[in-house]
Amino acid sequence: MYSTANGIVTDAQAAEIDSLNNEIWKNFWSIPREKRTKADWEKLLDIQILVKKG
């Protein structure tokens, strides 16, 4: 079980969230610095922090 800002999630849900987080991160860094838009930066805010419980 993991805690997120949106509540408690199972290990399977956490794995899915972690995968989405990695995808967001990789996409962001694949954009050349000079071509990053405000929307690209704001997408980073969709990354969810996972905290292992117990």
PyMOL commands that set and color helices and strands:
alter all, ss='L'
color gray80, all
select helices_A, chain A and resi 11-30+33-35+38-46
alter helices_A, ss='H'
color red, helices_A
select strands_A, chain A and resi 2-4+7-9+51-52
alter strands_A, ss='S'
color yellow, strands_A
deselect
rebuild
show_as cartoon
